[in-house]
């Protein structure tokens, strides 16, 4: 039975809606999730949900980010490689089978609805906590002398998520620790060192 309606506002109301959306996603999956069910679970109305998130895809993406965010203060192990392994591991723990279904559903809606495609573009081009975490890890490595001064392009900062998501989506199972080590050692560390050798971008 839905909770009684209340006069929750602002951040409290939004958190309740996002928690409800995540609970619905967990129980019924992306394909069967409805805005009506989310509103009922949150003890609010469908128009209230739509005023904040114009589509199911926008709501689900927001709920995912609210539920399992990447901390903007990454672990500091004193070593670049270990910092990256810790970050990749944190990202990998977010990549489960439900996330894969969600991504497939959101991408399907993006093909059919331009407004959903715009939401995805905004998320891809905006700075995220993950980008900030990568920048902090690299800055610490530079300060320790493990890397020369290096500029991290936005797309490079997103690579940990892209690599882990690809592994999870293609294999359909949680990303193993040895796979995380390979992603760091064979791809991301060489990428960072290559950028550092290249120097700052012109202009």
Secondary structure as the mmCIF struct_conf table of DSSP 4:
data_model
#
loop_
_struct_conf.conf_type_id
_struct_conf.id
_struct_conf.beg_label_comp_id
_struct_conf.beg_label_asym_id
_struct_conf.beg_label_seq_id
_struct_conf.end_label_comp_id
_struct_conf.end_label_asym_id
_struct_conf.end_label_seq_id
HELX_LH_PP_P HELX_LH_PP_P1 UNK A 2 UNK A 5
HELX_RH_AL_P HELX_RH_AL_P1 UNK A 10 UNK A 28
TURN_TY1_P TURN_TY1_P1 UNK A 30 UNK A 32
HELX_RH_AL_P HELX_RH_AL_P2 UNK A 35 UNK A 42
TURN_TY1_P TURN_TY1_P2 UNK A 43 UNK A 43
BEND BEND1 UNK A 44 UNK A 44
HELX_RH_AL_P HELX_RH_AL_P3 UNK A 46 UNK A 52
BEND BEND2 UNK A 54 UNK A 55
HELX_RH_AL_P HELX_RH_AL_P4 UNK A 56 UNK A 67
BEND BEND3 UNK A 68 UNK A 68
HELX_LH_PP_P HELX_LH_PP_P2 UNK A 69 UNK A 71
BEND BEND4 UNK A 72 UNK A 73
BEND BEND5 UNK A 78 UNK A 79
HELX_RH_AL_P HELX_RH_AL_P5 UNK A 80 UNK A 94
HELX_RH_AL_P HELX_RH_AL_P6 UNK A 97 UNK A 112
HELX_RH_AL_P HELX_RH_AL_P7 UNK A 114 UNK A 125
BEND BEND6 UNK A 126 UNK A 126
HELX_RH_AL_P HELX_RH_AL_P8 UNK A 129 UNK A 144
TURN_TY1_P TURN_TY1_P3 UNK A 145 UNK A 145
BEND BEND7 UNK A 146 UNK A 147
HELX_RH_AL_P HELX_RH_AL_P9 UNK A 154 UNK A 171
BEND BEND8 UNK A 173 UNK A 173
HELX_LH_PP_P HELX_LH_PP_P3 UNK A 174 UNK A 176
HELX_RH_AL_P HELX_RH_AL_P10 UNK A 177 UNK A 182
HELX_RH_PI_P HELX_RH_PI_P1 UNK A 183 UNK A 188
HELX_RH_AL_P HELX_RH_AL_P11 UNK A 189 UNK A 198
BEND BEND9 UNK A 200 UNK A 200
HELX_LH_PP_P HELX_LH_PP_P4 UNK A 201 UNK A 202
#
